[in-house]
Amino acid sequence: MPPLKNLRWEIFCQEYLVDLNATQAYIRTYPNASPETANANGSALLGNTSVRARVDELKQQRISRVEIKQDDVLKELLILIKSSVKDYQIDDRGLVDVKADIPEEMIRAVSGIKRRIKRYKDGDNPVEVEETEFRLWPKDRAVEMGMRHLGLFNDKLKLSGNPDEPITVQNISNLTDEELANRAKELAEKVKDTK
């Protein structure tokens, strides 16, 4: 697909790939737009079939250019998900490394290392103590992303029913296991009755 004939739309597509944020892409394309206008029009542009097709094509080109595959992304997520502080060691020089029986790529789960030297006196003798602290990347986001990819996490709600009737929402987080089981039975009976 050649670049879009509408130059502003083409620029929007290119800008959208920077951060996948339609509002920001619109602001970079139309610098005088208000945030409200950018929010509405950015979403609307993404809904345009020509713009959406161009964005999808540019994403595919980028994937080909960087030679990244879905498996690569999932493998990186898996490193973060499987990481555990017990798999790392700090050597005599204060360097962080994985233990001997841990795959070398697990070092990529380390998000930061802090080294500091504490100096104090023990009587008349100066003492230096080296401390090394390391952190792993948070797992919660990696787990959520992996679950989304595997279809195990769905935060979308689909409502159906009569549009003239009010929707009632019940907070079930405070129910006991027994109350939840009874509620599930009631709902199953209602479903059976509607068939």
Secondary structure, DSSP 8 states (H G I E B T S, - for coil): ----SSHHHHHHHHHHHHHS-HHHHHHHHSTT--HHHHHHHHHHHHHSHHHHHHHHHHHHHHHHHHT--HHHHHHHHHHHHH--GGGEEE-TTS-EEE-TTS-GGGGGGEEEEEEEEEEEEETTEEEEEEEEEEEE--HHHHHHHHHHHHT---------S-TTS-------TT--HHHHHHHHHHHHHHHHHH-
